Amino acid sequence: MGQDTPGLSGVTRRRRRLSDEETGQRMLGAAIDMVSRAGLTVSLEHISFEDVIREAGVARSAVYRRWPYKDLFFSDLLRELARSATPATDARGEAAVELVRRVAREHLDWLRTEDLRRALLAELVRQGARQDFDTLHGSTEWRTYIALHATFLSLEDGDLRDDVRDALAQSERGFVDRISRSWQHLAELLGYRLRPELNATFETLAGLVLASMRGLAVTALSTPDIATAHLRARPFGATEDAEWSQTALAVASIAFAFLEPDPSVAWDDTRIERTRQALESPVSD
């Protein structure tokens, strides 16, 4: 129902009644904001329906006209959360791209030999995997994403379960696609290719890397040492001992199982200069 509000002249006027669609958008938007701030548990029981109404700033009568029962609202909220689910904030985003560019620029002389290029790839993975894990482990969005998968498993067969499954699958495909493009760009930059005998794709590589990282991140929720444990080591052709996280060791093991130097790439002065320019030029959208 509309409410009276004072106008500029002091005469009250009726506030425009929100449409059913607008009420729905405000309610779902307010609930999603609440989940983004606090994260999602395996259920939606920690989200108060009355709190959502207050935060959305809509009339209770309009809300109950759209959702006569609270369960109907929470079903729609679960669908909306699944559609907008993101596995992690900025994983393989701007910060990750800048890290790759910075580390590679610091070791441009490593581009001249195959052994040093391998060492450079190992160093990029060592630092990048640690940064990606820290982003994932500390991300509210990621914990919500994991909780959505757990919630999906508890849903009974029906339209809601099908809708949530399809939305999560679409989100996962989009995330794997972004990660795979990052790996392909890195491989091409350093003159690497997928091992032909594997008959694999960069999506395969990205999926295994994500599975490994998520498994460690989930375990770290109950075993925090996983997030902080490091080994002093010099694996994968690294030039010197360094601190390797468990995530970095896992990701590098997968990467070097899939990648090998591309024999068609000639590392002459022209190629090295072109790579240097690519690393120093602004990042394109």
Secondary structure, DSSP 8 states (H G I E B T S, - for coil): ---EEE-TTS-EEE-----HHHHHHHHHHHHHHHHHHH---SSSTTS-HHHHHHHHT--HHHHHHH-SSHHHHHHHHHHHHHHT--SSSSTTSHHHHHHHHHHHHHTGGGGGSHHHHHHHHHHHHHHHHHHHHHHHHT-HHHHHHHHHHHHHHHS-SSHHHHHHHHHHHHHHHHHHHHHHHHHHHHHHHTTEEE-GGG---HHHHHHHHHHHHHHHHHHHHH-THHHH-EEEE--TT-SS-EEEEHHHHHHHHHHHHHEEE-TT---SHHHHHHHHHHHHS----
